[in-house]
Amino acid sequence: MTLKIIESLREVDPAQWDALGHGHPLVSHAFLHALHETGCASEKSGWTPQYITLWDGRRLTGAMPLYVKMHSYGEYVFDWAWADAYQRHGLDYYPKLLSAIPFTPCTTPRLLAAHEDTRAALLEAALEVAGNAEVSSLHILFPQEREEKAMRHAGMLARNTVQFHWQNRGYADFDAFLATMSHDKRKKIKQERRRVRDAGITYRWVRGADITPELWRFWTRCYGKTYREHHSTPYLNLAFFERIGLTMPQHLLLVVGSKDGNDMCASLCIHDRETLYGRYWGALGFASGLHFETCYYQPLEFCIREGLAVFEGGAQGEHKLARGFLPVETRSFHWLKQPQFADAVETFLKRETAGIHRYVNELNEHSPFKDNPGSDAA
């Protein structure tokens, strides 16, 4: 195999890339290339692509999304304290190397390959690149479970975080889902949905191929306004949304809420045949319960109707528990070049992991379901 580091996915045939990613939409050539080509994840924004690829002649046999990062924004595994510790000791934490999908805290393949030995070769190459480059560390966020063995074997430090995922237990409809919940949680959800209906807000689901340029512009206004209201800068732009609308429409769902004939809110989800990923939302106005209906209840109805098995609601959010999303531990893996910092971080992670386990157990004790299926969710 031949190792090659590439800075643009223009150098890779989309079909070969997607075959290694097993068709996963969030590591697809279309999704990642759109992030780069529209400037959302670029050197200017602090995400410099340095993808590791392995080749057998002209055939791509392995690939690993990898970025040189000059900050820790858009990652959802927070290492600000580590960066601060480096600074206090007169060392540079940035640049660092990061294997992740920009702005996307979802568990997806990181070592894109058909065989285990190729995945191990990709990881070995990444660690070698990190060791030889002027970077402080290598971080791999939200890898799949089958990839973790190689990372642990390589001596990388594991870090646990908590997300909330909804599991489809074969529900016939939304009422069947509600029937499995405790009385108070079921009552609360019904009240939240009723408030939205009473406010005169109706919804429609728009598949990717049917999202018009006008809808993309509306969606981008919603998305941007909500970010600014939270005193933050939107990571993504209209060009990105329009591009994925053209290149991967089969994976997109736009949930649009309207009042008095005018669109007022929306959420954008990405999905494959098994999983719905709740990614972004925004609104131009306010109504009680609007966020829950747009981001959770409408997508849940879509999952039930389409027979999708899992709805990943994104990072964090204890409020999701009361709405049927159970805690799931996700992982990231870390290698730090400075031995003294690696030792300190390892000690910190042992304490943090114990705390995460206790936290998940406490959450499961407050499962919203009558038969408490979350007792072994971690």
Sequence and secondary structure as in RCSB ss.txt:
>XXXX:A:sequence
MTLKIIESLREVDPAQWDALGHGHPLVSHAFLHALHETGCASEKSGWTPQYITLWDGRRLTGAMPLYVKMHSYGE
YVFDWAWADAYQRHGLDYYPKLLSAIPFTPCTTPRLLAAHEDTRAALLEAALEVAGNAEVSSLHILFPQEREEKA
MRHAGMLARNTVQFHWQNRGYADFDAFLATMSHDKRKKIKQERRRVRDAGITYRWVRGADITPELWRFWTRCYGK
TYREHHSTPYLNLAFFERIGLTMPQHLLLVVGSKDGNDMCASLCIHDRETLYGRYWGALGFASGLHFETCYYQPL
EFCIREGLAVFEGGAQGEHKLARGFLPVETRSFHWLKQPQFADAVETFLKRETAGIHRYVNELNEHSPFKDNPGS
DAA
>XXXX:A:secstr
 EEEEES GGGS HHHHHHHTTT GGGSHHHHHHHHHTTSSSTTTTEEE EEEEEETTEEEEEE  EEESS TT 
SS  HHHHHHHHHTT    SEEEES TT      SSEESSHHHHHHHHHHHHHHHHHSS SEEEEES  HHHHHH
HHHTT EEEEEEEEEEE    SSHHHHHHTB HHHHHHHHHHHHHHHHTTEEEEEEEGGG  HHHHHHHHHHHHH
HHHHTT   S  HHHHHHHHHH GGGEEEEEEEETTEEEEEEEEEE SSEEEEEEEEESS  TTHHHIIIIIHHH
HHHHHHT SEEEEEE  GGGGGGT EEEEEEEEEEESSHHHHHHHHHHHHHHHHHHHHHHHHHHHT SBTT GGG
G  
